Each structure stands twice: as C-alpha cells, then as structure tokens.
Amino acid sequence: MKNPESPADNLLTAEDDALSLSCDAWRRVMEGLGEPRFRADQICQWIYGHKVFDYHEMSSLSKSLRERLCGTVLMTLPILIQDRRSRDGTRKYLWQMADGSRVESVLLDHGGHRTACISSQVGCPLACTFCATGTLGFARNLTPGEIVGQFLMMERRVLDAGLGPGINNVVFMGMGEPLLNERNVFESIRALNHPKMRNLGARHITISTSGIVPGIEDLADFEIPLRLSISLHAPNDELRSRLMPINRKYPLSRLVEALRLYRRRTGERITIEYAMIDGVNDAPQMAYEMAALLDGLDPYVNLIPYNPIPMRPDLRRSPEGRVKAFCAALSELHIEFEVRKERGADIMAACGQLAAVKAQGPVR
C-alpha cells in the first residue's frame, strides 16, 4: 500500500493537466507561448465560468492559440460512468479517471441551493468500521484537476439541464480523507475560490476530516478561511479507536488541542459530525462526555442517522427513542445541534456509503 501521507501520485504534471493549473500557472503558460497574460484569464473564464472544456470552442482565443493549446496542455476530464437519482432528488455520480480509477461524488439539492460532495482519494486508508469507502483500502490521491473536475462536470450537467445558476456549496466529504491529500485538496480549493476561476466564496467550502491533526493545524493558517467539519462519532478514546483506527495516532486530546488552535486563529465555528449507531455511541451519557470534551469550543453538532452498509450488517441506525434521549441531553447541556435529514440512502449516496461500485444501469 502506498503511504497516504506522501505527496500525491499525480498522473500528469502541472504543466500537462489543464484542470490542475492555477491562474498564475496559466499565465506562465501563456508567457511561454508568447501570448499576453490576460489570455490566461480568458481561458479560466471559459473553463470555470462557461464550463467549456474544448479549446476549439473558446471563441475569444485566436485559432492559432487554440491549436497550440491542444498540443500543449491536456484537458483531461473525469468520464461519467453512471448517474443515479434518489427519490429525494439527490444524485450520485460514478466517475472514471484517466488511469481507470473510479470515484463517486454526490449532488444534494436543497430546493433553493445545491451542494456538491466531492472525493479527494481513490479509496481511503482509514478503515472506519461504519464506512463503506474504508473497506476499499487506499489506491492513490486524486490530483487537483481530478478533484476540481468532479465539481465542474456536475455543475455543467446542472446548467445543461436548465436547473438554475449552478452549484452553491462544496464539501470535501466524499471518498477519502482530504487532509491526507492536503496539497492537492488545497490547490483545488484555491482554483474553486479564485476570482478569475470559479469564484466560490470561502464560506461555501467545507473540509470534513476524521481528525488529521497536522492538517487541521495547517488549515488554521490557510489563506482561505474555510469551514471545518470533524467526524467525531465517539466522545472517548476507547470507543473512538474501535470505530476509527486513526484515533490511535491522533487521540482526542491532540484533536481537541488542534481544534482550539483552529478556533482561536480563524474565529470560525466548528461542526461536529456524529453518526447515531444503535447501542454503540447513542447513550445519553455520551452526550455529557461530548460536552465535557468540547467545552469552550461552542461547536455545532450534526446528529446523522447511521447509514447502513452491506459490509456491516451488525450495525443499525439508532431508533427514534434513543435519538430523542440523546437530543434531550444535548439540549440540557446547551449544545446547539440538529438531526440531519437522511438524503440519498436509497442509492447508497448518504454519508459513509460511497464505495465506487460498478455501474448498474445506463448513464442518464
């Protein structure tokens, strides 16, 4: 197995992969081709603004430049293998990358806005016991272009269908641990946020992590003030290490210390994700443990109905009564929370269910 904390195994260099190029890198490419720097801004507008990925269709560029670009910078896009739609409107996309690797991403429709849930790795090295992705093992990190490509291809499908202005939010909550692919994830965020590229506001971008402490510390100093979400799922080390083996490397004391650093440096509120698993982590006493653990952080807690996976038939969703008792404890402790509404579970698109399965049915 490759080391998931090593630099990404890029299929293409930054000078080859169009979607991995930053705006400044595009300007350097233009200078190398003897073109004015503003051509880079035009190209970025075509790609990120108009979702045009064929150089020949970029009509504001000269024919000569369009032909040279075709032989200089490859436009390598994820190939859509499958598009599945849930009863609630959630869509799950199965993408194939240039080397044949497959990942899934999800588009959530909230009525007035849309959220893209995108993947950062092929598989995942963390092996959380309740997550389908963790059963796949780790293959490799996605490049910045492969990460950005998921978002752009989903957004183009929204626009082509005439479903509104596009995608409003992006969450790095798909396959993989984003902070174990920190360099490429940060580069993809810079592209999505850059005013000459996608221009997605910082407050519309969320990284969800299982608790990679060095990555959280780096995020505290990142130039773009992103939102941070922590997959907690247990309020003590003994249980969390059983559910999430990464806790043995970064125990709760270190995680909370990093969260305090992030909160102090950014002023941003932290979201805590907590999957409610029947008889495992849903006792009211654990709400009190959580409150003690996170004291002073003023977190916002998302209680997630556990989403079943075939690999763990022994794990079940907490029944309504146990959820209500847990909520009552949180209310008594003055912790702000919500019980998240289930989305996409009927197509295995909910939290913890992504596993890049073989396509079942045609692309729609």
C-alpha positions as CSV (number, residue, x, y, z in Angstrom):
1,M,0.0,0.0,0.0
2,K,1.3,3.5,-0.8
3,N,1.8,5.9,2.0
4,P,-1.3,8.1,2.0
5,E,0.6,10.9,3.7
6,S,3.2,11.2,1.0
7,P,2.9,13.7,-1.9
8,A,0.2,12.7,-4.4
9,D,0.9,10.3,-7.2
10,N,0.0,12.7,-10.0
11,L,-0.8,11.1,-13.3
12,L,0.1,14.3,-15.1
13,T,2.5,17.1,-14.3
14,A,1.1,20.6,-13.5
15,E,2.2,21.7,-17.0
16,D,0.2,18.9,-18.7
17,D,-3.1,18.9,-16.8
18,A,-5.3,21.9,-17.6
19,L,-7.6,21.5,-14.6
20,S,-4.6,21.2,-12.2
21,L,-3.3,24.6,-13.3
22,S,-3.7,27.7,-11.1
23,C,-4.5,31.0,-12.6
24,D,-0.8,32.0,-12.2
25,A,0.3,28.8,-13.8
26,W,-1.9,29.6,-16.8
27,R,-0.3,33.0,-17.1
28,R,3.1,31.4,-17.2
29,V,1.9,29.0,-19.9
30,M,0.7,32.0,-21.9
31,E,4.0,33.8,-21.5
32,G,5.8,30.6,-22.7
33,L,3.6,30.6,-25.8
34,G,4.3,34.3,-26.4
35,E,0.8,35.4,-25.5
36,P,-0.3,38.2,-23.3
37,R,-1.1,37.3,-19.7
38,F,-4.8,38.3,-20.0
39,R,-5.3,35.2,-22.2
40,A,-4.9,33.1,-19.1
41,D,-7.9,35.0,-17.5
42,Q,-9.9,34.3,-20.7
43,I,-9.1,30.6,-20.6
44,C,-10.0,30.4,-16.9
45,Q,-13.3,32.1,-17.6
46,W,-14.1,29.6,-20.4
47,I,-13.3,26.6,-18.2
48,Y,-14.7,27.7,-14.8
49,G,-17.3,30.3,-15.8
50,H,-18.8,28.8,-19.0
51,K,-17.8,25.1,-18.4
52,V,-16.3,24.9,-21.9
53,F,-13.6,22.3,-21.9
54,D,-12.8,22.1,-25.7
55,Y,-10.2,24.7,-26.7
56,H,-11.7,24.8,-30.2
57,E,-14.9,26.3,-28.6
58,M,-13.1,29.1,-26.9
59,S,-14.0,31.7,-29.5
60,S,-12.3,34.7,-27.9
61,L,-8.9,33.0,-28.5
62,S,-7.2,33.0,-31.8
63,K,-7.3,29.9,-33.9
64,S,-3.6,29.6,-33.7
65,L,-3.6,29.7,-29.9
66,R,-6.4,27.1,-29.7
67,E,-4.5,24.7,-31.9
68,R,-1.3,25.2,-29.9
69,L,-3.1,24.6,-26.6
70,C,-4.5,21.3,-27.9
71,G,-0.9,20.0,-28.2
72,T,0.4,21.7,-25.1
73,V,-2.0,21.4,-22.1
74,L,-4.2,18.4,-21.9
75,M,-7.8,18.9,-20.9
76,T,-8.3,15.6,-19.0
77,L,-11.9,15.3,-17.6
78,P,-13.5,12.6,-15.4
79,I,-15.6,10.3,-17.6
80,L,-19.2,9.9,-16.3
81,I,-20.0,6.1,-15.9
82,Q,-23.2,6.4,-14.0
83,D,-25.7,9.0,-12.8
84,R,-28.2,7.7,-10.2
85,R,-31.1,9.7,-8.8
86,S,-32.6,9.2,-5.4
87,R,-36.3,9.6,-4.5
88,D,-35.4,12.8,-2.7
89,G,-33.6,14.3,-5.7
90,T,-30.0,13.5,-4.6
91,R,-27.8,12.4,-7.4
92,K,-24.8,10.2,-7.2
93,Y,-22.2,10.2,-10.0
94,L,-19.6,7.5,-10.7
95,W,-16.5,8.9,-12.5
96,Q,-13.7,7.2,-14.2
97,M,-10.3,8.9,-14.2
98,A,-7.6,8.6,-16.9
99,D,-5.9,5.6,-15.4
100,G,-9.2,3.7,-14.9
101,S,-9.6,4.6,-11.2
102,R,-13.2,5.2,-10.2
103,V,-14.7,7.6,-7.5
104,E,-18.1,8.7,-6.6
105,S,-19.4,12.2,-5.8
106,V,-22.9,13.4,-4.8
107,L,-25.0,16.4,-5.7
108,L,-27.5,17.5,-3.0
109,D,-30.5,19.6,-4.0
110,H,-31.8,21.7,-1.0
111,G,-34.5,23.4,-3.0
112,G,-33.0,26.9,-3.1
113,H,-29.4,25.8,-3.4
114,R,-27.2,22.9,-4.3
115,T,-24.2,21.3,-2.6
116,A,-21.5,19.1,-4.3
117,C,-19.9,16.4,-2.1
118,I,-16.7,15.5,-3.8
119,S,-14.0,12.9,-3.3
120,S,-10.3,13.5,-2.6
121,Q,-8.8,10.0,-2.8
122,V,-9.3,6.7,-4.7
123,G,-10.5,4.6,-1.8
124,C,-9.5,5.5,1.8
125,P,-6.7,4.4,4.1
126,L,-8.6,5.0,7.4
127,A,-10.8,1.8,7.6
128,C,-13.5,3.4,9.8
129,T,-15.7,0.5,10.8
130,F,-19.0,2.1,9.8
131,C,-17.9,3.4,6.3
132,A,-18.1,1.6,3.0
133,T,-15.3,3.6,1.5
134,G,-12.9,2.3,4.2
135,T,-13.4,-1.3,3.1
136,L,-11.8,-0.4,-0.3
137,G,-8.4,0.3,1.0
138,F,-6.3,3.1,-0.4
139,A,-5.2,3.3,-4.0
140,R,-3.9,6.9,-4.6
141,N,-4.6,10.5,-4.1
142,L,-6.6,12.5,-6.6
143,T,-4.8,15.3,-8.5
144,P,-6.1,18.9,-8.1
145,G,-7.6,18.6,-11.6
146,E,-9.4,15.3,-10.8
147,I,-10.9,16.9,-7.7
148,V,-11.9,20.1,-9.5
149,G,-13.1,18.1,-12.4
150,Q,-15.8,16.4,-10.3
151,F,-17.3,19.8,-9.4
152,L,-17.1,21.3,-12.9
153,M,-18.7,18.2,-14.6
154,M,-21.5,18.1,-12.1
155,E,-22.1,21.9,-12.5
156,R,-22.1,21.6,-16.2
157,R,-24.8,18.9,-16.0
158,V,-26.9,21.2,-13.8
159,L,-26.5,24.1,-16.3
160,D,-27.2,21.9,-19.3
161,A,-30.4,20.7,-17.8
162,G,-31.5,24.3,-17.2
163,L,-31.8,23.7,-13.4
164,G,-30.6,27.1,-12.3
165,P,-27.4,29.0,-11.8
166,G,-25.2,26.1,-10.7
167,I,-23.7,24.7,-7.5
168,N,-23.6,26.9,-4.4
169,N,-21.5,24.9,-2.0
170,V,-18.8,22.3,-2.0
171,V,-18.0,19.8,0.8
172,F,-15.0,17.6,0.9
173,M,-16.9,14.7,2.4
174,G,-16.8,12.1,-0.4
175,M,-14.4,9.2,-0.7
176,G,-11.1,9.6,1.1
177,E,-9.6,11.7,3.8
178,P,-9.0,15.2,2.4
179,L,-6.3,16.2,4.9
180,L,-4.2,13.2,3.8
181,N,-4.1,14.7,0.4
182,E,-3.6,18.2,1.7
183,R,-1.5,19.7,-1.0
184,N,-3.8,18.7,-3.9
185,V,-7.0,19.5,-1.9
186,F,-5.7,23.0,-1.1
187,E,-4.8,23.6,-4.7
188,S,-8.3,22.5,-5.8
189,I,-9.8,24.9,-3.3
190,R,-7.6,27.8,-4.5
191,A,-9.0,27.2,-8.0
192,L,-12.6,27.0,-6.9
193,N,-12.2,30.1,-4.8
194,H,-10.1,32.3,-7.1
195,P,-12.0,35.3,-8.5
196,K,-10.7,34.6,-12.0
197,M,-11.7,31.0,-11.8
198,R,-14.8,29.6,-10.2
199,N,-15.0,32.4,-7.6
200,L,-16.8,30.2,-5.0
201,G,-16.9,32.1,-1.6
202,A,-14.8,30.7,1.2
203,R,-17.8,30.3,3.4
204,H,-19.3,28.0,0.8
205,I,-16.4,25.5,1.1
206,T,-16.2,22.9,3.9
207,I,-13.5,20.3,4.6
208,S,-14.6,17.3,6.6
209,T,-11.8,15.4,8.4
210,S,-11.6,12.4,10.6
211,G,-9.1,14.3,12.8
212,I,-5.8,14.6,11.0
213,V,-4.1,16.9,13.4
214,P,-1.3,18.3,11.3
215,G,-3.8,19.1,8.5
216,I,-6.1,20.9,10.9
217,E,-3.1,22.9,12.1
218,D,-2.3,23.8,8.5
219,L,-5.9,24.7,7.9
220,A,-5.8,27.1,10.8
221,D,-3.1,29.1,8.8
222,F,-4.6,28.5,5.3
223,E,-5.1,31.8,3.4
224,I,-8.7,31.0,2.6
225,P,-11.0,30.8,5.8
226,L,-12.7,27.5,5.1
227,R,-15.4,25.9,7.2
228,L,-14.2,22.8,9.2
229,S,-16.3,19.7,10.0
230,I,-15.0,17.0,12.3
231,S,-16.2,13.4,12.1
232,L,-16.2,12.6,15.8
233,H,-18.7,9.7,16.2
234,A,-17.4,8.9,19.8
235,P,-16.6,11.1,22.8
236,N,-13.9,8.9,24.3
237,D,-10.7,7.3,23.1
238,E,-11.6,3.7,23.8
239,L,-14.7,3.8,21.7
240,R,-13.4,6.1,19.0
241,S,-10.3,4.0,18.5
242,R,-12.6,1.0,17.9
243,L,-14.7,2.8,15.4
244,M,-12.0,5.0,13.8
245,P,-8.5,3.5,14.0
246,I,-6.9,6.9,13.1
247,N,-7.7,7.9,16.7
248,R,-4.8,5.7,17.9
249,K,-2.5,8.1,16.0
250,Y,-4.3,11.3,16.8
251,P,-6.2,10.7,20.1
252,L,-8.9,13.1,21.3
253,S,-6.6,15.2,23.4
254,R,-4.5,16.1,20.4
255,L,-7.5,16.5,18.2
256,V,-9.2,18.9,20.6
257,E,-6.0,20.9,21.0
258,A,-5.8,21.3,17.2
259,L,-9.5,22.4,17.2
260,R,-8.8,25.0,19.8
261,L,-5.9,26.3,17.7
262,Y,-8.1,26.4,14.6
263,R,-10.9,28.2,16.5
264,R,-8.5,30.7,18.0
265,R,-6.8,31.6,14.8
266,T,-9.7,31.7,12.4
267,G,-12.7,32.6,14.6
268,E,-14.7,30.0,12.6
269,R,-17.2,27.8,14.3
270,I,-16.6,24.0,14.0
271,T,-19.2,21.5,13.1
272,I,-19.2,18.1,14.8
273,E,-20.5,15.1,12.8
274,Y,-21.9,12.3,14.9
275,A,-23.4,9.2,13.4
276,M,-26.0,7.6,15.7
277,I,-25.4,3.9,15.9
278,D,-27.8,1.8,17.9
279,G,-26.3,0.6,21.2
280,V,-22.8,1.8,20.2
281,N,-22.5,5.5,20.7
282,D,-26.0,6.8,21.4
283,A,-26.4,6.6,25.2
284,P,-27.3,9.9,26.8
285,Q,-24.2,9.6,28.9
286,M,-22.1,10.0,25.8
287,A,-23.7,13.4,25.2
288,Y,-22.4,14.5,28.5
289,E,-18.9,13.1,27.6
290,M,-19.1,15.1,24.3
291,A,-20.0,18.3,26.1
292,A,-17.0,17.9,28.5
293,L,-14.6,17.0,25.7
294,L,-15.6,20.1,23.6
295,D,-16.0,22.5,26.4
296,G,-15.3,26.1,25.3
297,L,-15.3,25.3,21.6
298,D,-19.0,26.2,21.0
299,P,-19.5,23.5,18.4
300,Y,-22.5,22.9,16.2
301,V,-23.4,19.2,16.3
302,N,-24.9,17.3,13.4
303,L,-26.5,14.1,14.5
304,I,-26.5,11.8,11.5
305,P,-28.8,8.8,11.2
306,Y,-26.4,5.9,10.7
307,N,-26.5,4.8,7.0
308,P,-26.3,1.0,6.7
309,I,-23.7,-0.7,4.6
310,P,-23.7,-4.3,3.4
311,M,-20.3,-4.9,4.9
312,R,-21.5,-4.3,8.5
313,P,-25.0,-5.9,8.9
314,D,-24.4,-5.9,12.7
315,L,-24.6,-2.1,12.8
316,R,-28.0,-0.5,12.9
317,R,-29.4,3.0,13.0
318,S,-30.4,4.4,16.4
319,P,-34.2,4.1,17.0
320,E,-36.2,7.3,17.4
321,G,-36.4,7.0,21.2
322,R,-32.7,6.8,21.7
323,V,-32.1,9.7,19.4
324,K,-34.6,11.8,21.4
325,A,-32.9,10.9,24.7
326,F,-29.6,11.9,23.2
327,C,-31.0,15.2,21.9
328,A,-32.6,15.9,25.3
329,A,-29.2,15.6,26.9
330,L,-27.6,17.9,24.4
331,S,-30.4,20.5,25.0
332,E,-29.9,20.3,28.7
333,L,-26.1,20.9,28.1
334,H,-26.9,23.9,25.9
335,I,-25.2,22.4,22.9
336,E,-26.6,23.6,19.6
337,F,-27.5,20.6,17.3
338,E,-29.7,19.3,14.6
339,V,-30.7,15.8,13.5
340,R,-29.7,15.7,9.9
341,K,-32.4,14.6,7.4
342,E,-31.4,11.5,5.5
343,R,-30.6,12.1,1.9
344,G,-29.7,9.6,-0.8
345,A,-29.6,6.4,1.2
346,D,-31.8,4.6,-1.3
347,I,-29.0,4.9,-3.9
348,M,-26.1,4.4,-1.4
349,A,-25.2,8.1,-1.7
350,A,-25.5,9.0,2.0
351,C,-22.6,9.6,4.4
352,G,-20.4,6.5,4.7
353,Q,-22.0,4.7,1.8
354,L,-19.7,5.7,-1.1
355,A,-17.8,2.8,-2.5
356,A,-17.3,3.4,-6.3
357,V,-19.3,0.3,-7.2
358,K,-19.6,-1.0,-10.8
359,A,-22.2,0.8,-12.8
360,Q,-25.7,-0.5,-12.6
361,G,-27.8,0.8,-15.4
362,P,-27.2,3.4,-18.1
363,V,-25.9,6.9,-17.8
364,R,-28.8,9.3,-17.7
